[in-house]
Amino acid sequence: MVKITVVKTKAYTDQKPGTSGLRKRVTVFQQNQHYAENFIQSIISTIEPSQRQEGSLVVGGDGRFFMKDAIQLIVQIAAANGIGRLVIGQNGIMSTPAVSCVIRKIKAIGGIILTASHNPGGPSGDFGIKYNISSGGPAPEGITDKIFQISKGLQEYHICPELKVDLSTIGKQTFEVDTFKPLTVEIVDSVESYAEMLRDIFDFAALKELLSGPNHISVRLDAMHGVVGPYVKKIVCEELGAPANSAINCVPSEDFGGHHPDPNLTYAADLVNTMKGGEYDFGAAFDGDGDRNMVLGKHGFFVNPSDSVAVIGANITCIPYFQKTGVKGLARSMPTSGALDNVAKALKMELYETPTGWKFFGNLMDAGKLSLCGEESFGTGSDHIREKDGLWAVLAWLSILATRKQSVEDIMKEHWQKFGRNFFTRYDYEEVDSDAANKMIAHLQNTMFDKAFVGQKFSSGDKTYQVEKADNFEYTDPVDGSVSKGQGLRIIFSDGSRIIFRLSGTGSAGATIRLYIDSYEKDPQKIYQDPQVMLAPLVDIALKISQLQEKTGRTGPTVIT
């Protein structure tokens, strides 16, 4: 019989989960007494006691440092709070899309994901704890607010300190818990349920032909030492027949091999350089927890994530799943370029523009309004689960290649010829002093909301733009009527070009300022130009209006996408 202990604790005031859970430096979890325990108790306290005994919780993570410690704490605290069943990925490993898949498959009451996504790992890196609800999607604001309120007043937590689970052996373990029914802990194959779901979505025979048939293409998939490694190995190499050396960095590592597991041109530079050699036809990289992806063509041809979702939308019938379900609607986050809008217009489909954060898409999906969606931050997904899904997006692209029998670059260029091109770039200024960042945003708001601002003209080089609209984006959810304010400062010019500024909450130290530029071009003579050249005047105007360099002391961004 496992004993329950009640531990007195002091509340913390900083456990407010963002759209992606609670992310902090590992040292915050390690050095502050009961920090992780308090937050785990606060999550479980939001689950109605009447649901706990019969309910299942799914637990998994991206393999980063401190994950296994956190999983043992979750098991001990869940047991002491009467949770009846825990389903955990073998060795704790389960990608964020796979957790969403398993929650939905077994009708769990929710899931806890141990990840800080694309942020660095290791003892001096970041750690995160994220709660997903029974739909398989991230907890909405109503629930994250509740978790935060509980955490601020927490005086004790319940734990079974002697309870230890073997995470390495697949199978069921049962524990007799004082005052409750026995607890079942089920260790499951991390990949199997997710792979089974993908077999229902895609034409695996066509993909196998593409990757291992007589005229097969060569692919290079970089798991960046994150959680996707085992999924790529099992699904793309073993099942679809791609050679074993198609997949690299496939062993999840506590510090991601000392790298930043963020699939973009800066942090996945090794893959970009390999692709430039021309040996591979298709390349992709995935982030730490497997929900983001970057797609590259031969010779390192880069597919912007805003374009990626638009191409999938324009070729959606290449995927059998959508032939079965039909296409209910398309959506993008507000900072994402308008490329998907052009597809929606041409195909006469509903398009939704939401704030950043996958939970907004989840609401539309649950209401049957949305099939395909994407964010400029390398997240693409559909209503098969309630998270963005990196490997799904890559198999979607490979399905298009298999159907159209063209290269990535040719598919992209034909798309621009047909729909026009949204030139898009994003500048990330990471770990900016928070005070300086807030002052810059305050200055920008004062400038933008001055009555004289709308109608003003700004020039750079040979380009002049006139301000048509300036606002702080707010969104009224068409499903539940909830309003999300303050979602990003937008300056929209008379030609439809947009400058957007957001302070991001996904980092764990300082502030990240993100600047987005989006400008549409349909002139066939101009659509193949370099985005950095085409957008240079708008970048210059954005920096002038915001006084970013003067206010923050930053002369250039950390990452350009």
C-alpha positions as CSV (number, residue, x, y, z in Angstrom):
1,M,0.0,0.0,0.0
2,V,1.4,3.4,-1.1
3,K,1.0,6.1,1.5
4,I,-0.1,9.6,0.7
5,T,1.8,12.5,2.3
6,V,0.5,16.1,2.6
7,V,3.4,18.5,2.2
8,K,3.1,22.1,3.4
9,T,4.4,24.6,0.7
10,K,4.6,28.3,0.0
11,A,2.9,29.6,-3.1
12,Y,4.8,31.2,-6.0
13,T,3.4,34.3,-7.8
14,D,5.1,33.6,-11.2
15,Q,3.5,30.3,-12.3
16,K,1.3,31.9,-15.0
17,P,1.1,29.5,-18.0
18,G,1.4,31.0,-21.4
19,T,-0.2,29.6,-24.6
20,S,2.4,26.8,-24.4
21,G,2.4,26.1,-20.6
22,L,4.8,27.2,-18.0
23,R,8.4,27.7,-19.3
24,K,11.3,28.6,-17.1
25,R,15.0,27.9,-16.9
26,V,15.7,24.4,-15.6
27,T,17.4,26.0,-12.5
28,V,14.1,27.7,-11.5
29,F,12.5,24.2,-11.2
30,Q,15.5,22.8,-9.5
31,Q,16.5,25.5,-7.0
32,N,13.1,26.8,-5.8
33,Q,11.6,24.4,-3.2
34,H,8.5,22.5,-4.4
35,Y,8.4,24.6,-7.6
36,A,7.5,21.8,-10.0
37,E,5.3,20.0,-7.3
38,N,3.3,23.2,-6.8
39,F,2.6,23.6,-10.5
40,I,1.7,19.9,-11.0
41,Q,-0.7,20.0,-8.1
42,S,-2.3,23.2,-9.5
43,I,-2.9,21.4,-12.8
44,I,-4.4,18.3,-11.2
45,S,-6.5,20.5,-8.9
46,T,-8.4,21.9,-12.0
47,I,-9.7,18.3,-12.7
48,E,-13.0,17.6,-10.9
49,P,-12.4,15.1,-8.1
50,S,-15.4,13.1,-9.5
51,Q,-13.6,12.6,-12.8
52,R,-10.2,11.5,-11.4
53,Q,-10.8,7.9,-10.4
54,E,-12.3,6.8,-13.7
55,G,-10.1,9.1,-15.8
56,S,-6.9,8.7,-17.7
57,L,-4.0,11.2,-18.0
58,V,-1.5,11.0,-20.8
59,V,2.1,12.0,-20.0
60,G,5.1,12.4,-22.3
61,G,7.9,14.8,-23.2
62,D,10.6,15.7,-25.6
63,G,13.5,14.0,-23.7
64,R,15.0,17.3,-22.4
65,F,17.0,17.5,-19.1
66,F,14.8,17.2,-16.0
67,M,11.9,15.4,-17.9
68,K,12.3,12.1,-16.1
69,D,12.4,13.8,-12.7
70,A,9.2,15.7,-13.5
71,I,7.5,12.5,-14.8
72,Q,8.1,10.7,-11.4
73,L,6.7,13.8,-9.6
74,I,3.6,13.7,-11.9
75,V,3.0,10.0,-11.1
76,Q,3.4,10.5,-7.4
77,I,1.2,13.6,-7.3
78,A,-1.4,12.1,-9.6
79,A,-1.6,9.0,-7.5
80,A,-2.1,11.0,-4.3
81,N,-4.9,13.0,-6.0
82,G,-6.9,10.0,-7.0
83,I,-6.1,9.8,-10.8
84,G,-7.0,6.2,-11.8
85,R,-4.8,5.7,-14.9
86,L,-1.7,7.2,-16.4
87,V,-0.5,6.4,-19.9
88,I,3.1,7.3,-20.4
89,G,5.4,7.1,-23.4
90,Q,8.3,4.6,-23.1
91,N,11.3,6.3,-21.4
92,G,9.0,9.3,-21.0
93,I,9.3,10.1,-24.7
94,M,6.2,11.2,-26.6
95,S,6.0,14.0,-29.2
96,T,3.4,16.8,-28.6
97,P,1.3,15.7,-31.6
98,A,1.4,12.1,-30.4
99,V,0.2,13.1,-26.9
100,S,-2.7,14.9,-28.6
101,C,-3.4,11.8,-30.7
102,V,-3.3,9.4,-27.7
103,I,-5.6,11.7,-25.5
104,R,-8.2,11.6,-28.3
105,K,-7.8,7.9,-29.0
106,I,-8.3,6.8,-25.4
107,K,-10.7,9.6,-24.5
108,A,-8.4,10.8,-21.7
109,I,-9.4,13.6,-19.4
110,G,-6.2,15.4,-20.4
111,G,-2.4,15.2,-20.7
112,I,0.7,16.7,-19.3
113,I,3.6,17.4,-21.8
114,L,7.1,18.0,-20.6
115,T,8.7,20.4,-23.1
116,A,9.9,23.9,-23.8
117,S,9.3,23.2,-27.5
118,H,12.1,24.8,-29.6
119,N,13.9,26.4,-26.7
120,P,17.4,25.0,-25.8
121,G,17.7,22.2,-23.2
122,G,20.3,20.8,-20.8
123,P,21.1,21.8,-17.2
124,S,21.4,25.5,-18.1
125,G,18.6,25.4,-20.7
126,D,14.8,25.6,-20.4
127,F,12.1,23.3,-19.1
128,G,8.4,23.4,-19.4
129,I,5.2,21.8,-18.2
130,K,2.1,22.1,-20.4
131,Y,-1.5,20.9,-19.8
132,N,-3.7,19.7,-22.6
133,I,-7.5,19.1,-22.2
134,S,-9.7,16.2,-23.3
135,S,-9.9,17.4,-26.9
136,G,-6.2,16.9,-27.2
137,G,-5.5,20.6,-27.5
138,P,-3.7,23.1,-25.2
139,A,-5.7,24.2,-22.2
140,P,-7.7,27.4,-23.1
141,E,-7.4,30.6,-21.1
142,G,-10.2,29.7,-18.8
143,I,-8.2,26.7,-17.6
144,T,-4.7,28.3,-17.6
145,D,-6.1,31.2,-15.6
146,K,-7.6,28.7,-13.1
147,I,-4.2,26.9,-12.8
148,F,-2.6,30.3,-12.1
149,Q,-5.1,31.3,-9.5
150,I,-4.7,28.0,-7.7
151,S,-0.9,28.2,-7.8
152,K,-1.0,31.7,-6.2
153,G,-2.9,30.4,-3.2
154,L,-1.4,26.9,-2.8
155,Q,-0.6,26.0,0.8
156,E,0.0,22.2,0.4
157,Y,0.2,19.4,-2.2
158,H,-0.5,15.7,-2.0
159,I,2.2,13.2,-3.0
160,C,3.1,9.5,-2.7
161,P,6.9,9.9,-2.3
162,E,7.7,6.1,-2.2
163,L,6.0,5.4,-5.5
164,K,8.5,4.8,-8.3
165,V,7.7,3.8,-11.9
166,D,9.8,1.9,-14.4
167,L,9.5,4.1,-17.5
168,S,11.6,1.7,-19.7
169,T,9.4,-1.4,-19.9
170,I,6.3,-1.4,-22.0
171,G,3.3,-2.8,-20.1
172,K,1.0,-2.1,-17.1
173,Q,2.1,-1.5,-13.5
174,T,-0.5,-1.4,-10.7
175,F,-0.1,0.3,-7.4
176,E,-2.4,0.1,-4.4
177,V,-2.9,3.6,-3.1
178,D,-4.2,4.5,0.3
179,T,-7.9,5.6,0.3
180,F,-8.3,5.3,-3.5
181,K,-8.8,2.6,-6.1
182,P,-5.5,1.1,-7.4
183,L,-3.5,3.3,-9.8
184,T,-2.7,1.8,-13.2
185,V,0.4,3.1,-15.0
186,E,0.6,2.0,-18.6
187,I,4.0,2.4,-20.4
188,V,3.2,2.5,-24.2
189,D,5.2,2.5,-27.4
190,S,5.8,6.2,-28.1
191,V,5.2,5.9,-31.8
192,E,2.5,3.2,-32.5
193,S,-0.8,5.1,-32.0
194,Y,0.5,8.1,-33.9
195,A,1.8,5.9,-36.8
196,E,-1.6,4.1,-36.9
197,M,-3.3,7.5,-37.2
198,L,-1.0,8.6,-40.1
199,R,-1.7,5.4,-42.0
200,D,-5.4,6.5,-42.0
201,I,-4.6,10.0,-43.2
202,F,-2.1,9.4,-46.0
203,D,-1.6,7.0,-48.9
204,F,1.3,5.0,-47.5
205,A,1.6,2.9,-50.7
206,A,2.2,6.1,-52.8
207,L,4.6,7.5,-50.2
208,K,6.5,4.2,-50.2
209,E,6.8,4.3,-54.0
210,L,8.1,7.9,-53.7
211,L,10.7,7.1,-51.1
212,S,11.8,3.6,-52.1
213,G,10.4,2.8,-55.5
214,P,12.4,2.5,-58.7
215,N,12.3,6.3,-59.3
216,H,12.5,7.3,-55.7
217,I,13.6,10.7,-54.5
218,S,16.4,11.3,-51.9
219,V,15.3,12.9,-48.6
220,R,17.2,14.3,-45.6
221,L,15.2,14.6,-42.4
222,D,16.9,16.3,-39.4
223,A,15.3,15.5,-36.0
224,M,17.7,18.0,-34.3
225,H,18.2,15.5,-31.4
226,G,14.6,16.1,-30.4
227,V,11.6,13.8,-29.9
228,V,10.8,13.2,-33.6
229,G,13.8,10.9,-34.1
230,P,12.1,7.7,-33.2
231,Y,9.0,8.6,-35.2
232,V,11.0,9.4,-38.4
233,K,13.1,6.2,-38.0
234,K,10.0,4.0,-37.5
235,I,7.6,5.6,-40.0
236,V,9.7,7.1,-42.8
237,C,12.7,4.7,-42.8
238,E,11.3,1.4,-41.6
239,E,7.8,1.6,-42.9
240,L,8.0,3.8,-45.9
241,G,11.5,2.4,-46.9
242,A,13.6,5.6,-47.0
243,P,17.3,4.6,-46.5
244,A,18.4,4.7,-42.8
245,N,20.9,7.5,-43.5
246,S,18.0,9.7,-44.7
247,A,17.3,10.5,-41.1
248,I,19.9,12.3,-38.9
249,N,20.2,13.4,-35.3
250,C,17.5,10.9,-34.4
251,V,18.4,10.0,-30.8
252,P,16.7,12.4,-28.4
253,S,19.2,14.1,-26.2
254,E,18.8,15.9,-22.9
255,D,20.5,19.0,-24.3
256,F,19.6,18.4,-28.0
257,G,23.3,17.8,-28.8
258,G,24.2,21.2,-27.4
259,H,22.1,22.8,-30.2
260,H,18.9,24.9,-30.3
261,P,16.2,22.6,-31.5
262,D,14.4,25.2,-33.6
263,P,13.8,24.3,-37.3
264,N,14.8,27.6,-39.0
265,L,17.5,28.8,-41.3
266,T,19.7,29.9,-38.4
267,Y,19.5,26.9,-36.1
268,A,19.2,24.2,-38.8
269,A,22.1,25.7,-40.8
270,D,23.7,22.3,-41.1
271,L,20.7,20.9,-42.9
272,V,20.5,24.0,-45.2
273,N,24.2,23.6,-46.1
274,T,23.8,19.8,-46.8
275,M,20.8,20.6,-49.0
276,K,22.7,23.2,-51.0
277,G,25.0,20.4,-52.2
278,G,22.2,19.1,-54.5
279,E,22.4,15.5,-53.3
280,Y,18.9,15.5,-51.8
281,D,15.6,16.4,-53.4
282,F,13.7,17.1,-50.2
283,G,14.8,18.2,-46.7
284,A,13.0,18.8,-43.4
285,A,13.9,19.7,-39.8
286,F,11.8,19.3,-36.7
287,D,11.8,21.1,-33.3
288,G,12.3,19.6,-29.8
289,D,8.8,18.4,-29.2
290,G,7.8,17.6,-32.8
291,D,5.1,20.2,-33.5
292,R,7.1,22.4,-35.8
293,N,8.8,21.8,-39.2
294,M,10.9,23.4,-41.9
295,V,10.7,22.3,-45.5
296,L,13.5,22.7,-48.0
297,G,13.8,21.7,-51.7
298,K,16.9,20.7,-53.7
299,H,19.9,23.1,-53.5
300,G,18.5,24.5,-50.2
301,F,15.3,26.1,-51.7
302,F,13.5,27.4,-48.6
303,V,9.8,27.1,-48.2
304,N,8.5,29.9,-46.0
305,P,6.0,28.4,-43.4
306,S,3.3,30.9,-44.6
307,D,3.7,29.5,-48.1
308,S,3.9,26.0,-46.9
309,V,0.4,26.0,-45.5
310,A,-0.9,27.7,-48.6
311,V,0.6,25.0,-50.9
312,I,-0.9,22.3,-48.8
313,G,-4.3,24.1,-49.0
314,A,-4.0,24.5,-52.8
315,N,-3.2,20.7,-53.1
316,I,-5.3,19.4,-50.3
317,T,-7.0,16.7,-52.4
318,C,-3.6,14.9,-52.7
319,I,-4.2,13.8,-49.1
320,P,-6.8,11.0,-48.8
321,Y,-8.0,12.2,-45.3
322,F,-9.5,15.4,-46.9
323,Q,-11.1,13.4,-49.7
324,K,-13.0,11.6,-46.9
325,T,-13.8,14.5,-44.6
326,G,-14.1,17.4,-47.1
327,V,-12.5,20.8,-46.4
328,K,-14.4,22.8,-43.8
329,G,-12.3,25.9,-43.7
330,L,-8.8,27.4,-43.6
331,A,-7.1,29.5,-40.9
332,R,-3.9,31.3,-40.1
333,S,-2.5,33.2,-37.2
334,M,-2.6,37.0,-37.7
335,P,1.1,37.5,-38.2
336,T,1.3,34.8,-40.8
337,S,1.3,36.1,-44.4
338,G,-1.8,36.4,-46.5
339,A,-0.7,33.5,-48.9
340,L,-3.4,31.2,-47.5
341,D,-6.1,34.0,-47.9
342,N,-5.4,33.9,-51.7
343,V,-6.0,30.2,-51.8
344,A,-9.1,30.5,-49.7
345,K,-10.5,33.1,-52.1
346,A,-9.7,31.1,-55.2
347,L,-11.2,27.9,-53.8
348,K,-14.2,29.8,-52.3
349,M,-13.4,28.6,-48.8
350,E,-13.9,30.3,-45.4
351,L,-10.7,31.8,-44.0
352,Y,-10.2,32.6,-40.3
353,E,-7.5,35.0,-38.9
354,T,-6.8,34.2,-35.3
355,P,-4.3,35.4,-32.6
356,T,-1.1,33.4,-32.2
357,G,-1.7,30.2,-30.2
358,W,-2.9,26.8,-31.4
359,K,-5.8,26.8,-28.9
360,F,-7.7,29.3,-31.2
361,F,-7.6,26.9,-34.0
362,G,-8.7,24.1,-31.7
363,N,-12.0,25.9,-30.9
364,L,-12.8,26.2,-34.6
365,M,-11.9,22.6,-35.3
366,D,-14.1,21.4,-32.4
367,A,-17.0,23.4,-33.9
368,G,-16.5,21.7,-37.3
369,K,-15.4,25.0,-39.0
370,L,-11.7,24.2,-39.7
371,S,-9.7,21.6,-41.6
372,L,-6.2,23.1,-42.2
373,C,-4.3,25.8,-40.5
374,G,-0.8,27.2,-40.0
375,E,1.4,29.8,-38.3
376,E,4.5,31.6,-39.7
377,S,6.5,30.2,-36.7
378,F,6.9,26.8,-38.6
379,G,3.7,25.3,-37.3
380,T,1.3,23.5,-39.7
381,G,-1.6,21.2,-38.9
382,S,-5.1,20.0,-39.5
383,D,-8.1,18.7,-37.6
384,H,-6.7,15.2,-37.2
385,I,-5.5,16.3,-33.8
386,R,-5.5,19.5,-31.8
387,E,-1.8,20.5,-32.0
388,K,0.4,21.5,-34.8
389,D,2.2,18.5,-36.3
390,G,5.7,18.6,-37.9
391,L,5.8,15.0,-39.3
392,W,2.2,15.3,-40.6
393,A,3.2,18.5,-42.5
394,V,6.2,16.7,-44.0
395,L,4.1,13.7,-45.1
396,A,1.6,16.2,-46.6
397,W,4.4,17.8,-48.7
398,L,5.6,14.3,-49.7
399,S,2.1,13.4,-50.8
400,I,2.0,16.5,-53.0
401,L,5.4,15.6,-54.5
402,A,4.1,12.0,-55.1
403,T,0.9,13.2,-56.8
404,R,2.4,16.1,-58.9
405,K,5.8,14.4,-59.7
406,Q,7.5,17.8,-59.5
407,S,10.3,19.3,-57.4
408,V,9.6,21.5,-54.3
409,E,10.8,24.5,-56.2
410,D,8.7,23.9,-59.2
411,I,5.6,23.4,-57.1
412,M,6.3,26.6,-55.2
413,K,7.0,28.7,-58.3
414,E,3.8,27.5,-60.0
415,H,1.9,28.4,-56.9
416,W,3.2,31.9,-57.0
417,Q,2.4,32.2,-60.7
418,K,-1.2,31.1,-60.1
419,F,-1.9,32.9,-56.8
420,G,0.7,35.7,-56.6
421,R,3.3,35.9,-53.9
422,N,3.2,37.2,-50.4
423,F,6.8,38.3,-49.6
424,F,7.2,37.7,-45.9
425,T,10.0,38.0,-43.3
426,R,10.2,37.9,-39.6
427,Y,12.9,39.5,-37.4
428,D,13.4,38.0,-33.9
429,Y,15.2,40.1,-31.3
430,E,15.7,37.5,-28.5
431,E,16.4,38.1,-24.8
432,V,16.0,41.9,-25.0
433,D,15.9,43.7,-21.7
434,S,12.3,43.6,-20.6
435,D,12.1,47.2,-19.6
436,A,13.6,48.4,-22.8
437,A,11.2,46.2,-24.8
438,N,8.2,47.5,-22.9
439,K,9.4,51.1,-23.4
440,M,9.7,50.6,-27.2
441,I,6.2,49.1,-27.4
442,A,4.8,52.0,-25.4
443,H,6.5,54.5,-27.7
444,L,5.2,52.6,-30.7
445,Q,1.6,52.6,-29.4
446,N,1.8,56.4,-28.7
447,T,2.9,56.9,-32.3
448,M,0.4,54.6,-33.9
449,F,-2.6,55.8,-31.9
450,D,-2.0,59.5,-32.5
451,K,-4.9,60.8,-34.6
452,A,-2.5,62.1,-37.2
453,F,-0.9,58.7,-37.9
454,V,-3.5,57.2,-40.2
455,G,-3.0,58.8,-43.6
456,Q,0.8,59.5,-43.1
457,K,3.2,58.6,-45.8
458,F,6.5,56.9,-45.2
459,S,9.3,56.5,-47.8
460,S,12.4,54.4,-48.1
461,G,14.4,54.0,-51.3
462,D,12.1,54.4,-54.2
463,K,9.0,53.1,-52.3
464,T,6.3,55.2,-50.5
465,Y,3.6,53.6,-48.3
466,Q,0.5,55.3,-46.9
467,V,-0.9,54.2,-43.5
468,E,-4.5,53.0,-43.9
469,K,-5.1,51.4,-40.5
470,A,-3.2,51.1,-37.2
471,D,-4.5,48.9,-34.4
472,N,-3.8,46.4,-31.7
473,F,-5.3,43.2,-33.1
474,E,-8.3,41.8,-31.2
475,Y,-10.2,38.6,-32.0
476,T,-13.8,37.7,-31.2
477,D,-14.0,33.9,-31.3
478,P,-16.8,32.9,-33.7
479,V,-17.5,29.8,-31.7
480,D,-17.9,31.0,-28.1
481,G,-17.8,34.8,-28.5
482,S,-14.8,35.2,-26.2
483,V,-12.6,38.3,-27.0
484,S,-8.8,38.3,-27.0
485,K,-7.3,41.8,-27.0
486,G,-3.8,43.1,-27.4
487,Q,-2.7,40.4,-29.8
488,G,-0.2,42.4,-31.8
489,L,0.4,45.9,-33.1
490,R,-0.5,46.2,-36.8
491,I,0.2,48.9,-39.3
492,I,-1.6,48.2,-42.6
493,F,-0.8,50.3,-45.6
494,S,-3.0,51.2,-48.5
495,D,-1.5,48.6,-50.8
496,G,-2.3,45.9,-48.2
497,S,1.3,45.6,-47.0
498,R,1.5,45.0,-43.2
499,I,4.0,45.7,-40.4
500,I,3.4,43.8,-37.2
501,F,5.1,44.0,-33.8
502,R,4.6,41.4,-31.0
503,L,6.3,40.8,-27.7
504,S,6.5,37.0,-27.4
505,G,6.1,35.0,-24.3
506,T,7.6,31.7,-25.3
507,G,11.2,32.5,-24.2
508,S,12.2,32.0,-20.6
509,A,14.5,35.0,-20.1
510,G,14.1,38.7,-21.1
511,A,11.6,39.6,-23.8
512,T,11.6,38.6,-27.5
513,I,10.5,41.3,-29.9
514,R,9.1,39.9,-33.2
515,L,8.7,42.1,-36.2
516,Y,6.7,40.7,-39.2
517,I,6.5,42.2,-42.7
518,D,4.1,40.9,-45.3
519,S,3.7,42.4,-48.8
520,Y,1.7,40.9,-51.8
521,E,3.0,41.0,-55.3
522,K,1.3,39.6,-58.4
523,D,3.6,41.0,-61.1
524,P,5.2,37.8,-62.8
525,Q,8.4,39.8,-63.3
526,K,8.9,40.3,-59.6
527,I,7.6,37.2,-57.9
528,Y,11.0,35.4,-57.9
529,Q,12.9,38.2,-56.2
530,D,14.7,37.8,-52.9
531,P,12.3,38.6,-50.0
532,Q,15.0,40.5,-48.1
533,V,15.5,42.8,-51.1
534,M,11.8,43.3,-51.8
535,L,11.0,44.0,-48.2
536,A,14.0,46.2,-47.3
537,P,12.1,49.5,-47.6
538,L,9.3,48.2,-45.3
539,V,11.9,46.9,-42.7
540,D,13.6,50.3,-42.8
541,I,10.2,52.0,-42.2
542,A,9.3,49.6,-39.4
543,L,12.6,50.3,-37.6
544,K,12.1,54.1,-38.1
545,I,8.6,54.2,-36.7
546,S,9.3,51.9,-33.8
547,Q,12.8,53.3,-32.9
548,L,13.6,49.7,-32.1
549,Q,17.4,50.2,-32.4
550,E,17.4,53.4,-30.3
551,K,15.1,52.0,-27.6
552,T,16.7,48.5,-27.2
553,G,20.3,49.1,-28.3
554,R,20.0,46.2,-30.7
555,T,21.6,46.9,-34.1
556,G,20.3,43.7,-35.7
557,P,18.0,40.7,-35.1
558,T,19.0,37.4,-33.6
559,V,17.1,35.4,-36.3
560,I,15.8,36.3,-39.7
561,T,13.2,34.1,-41.3
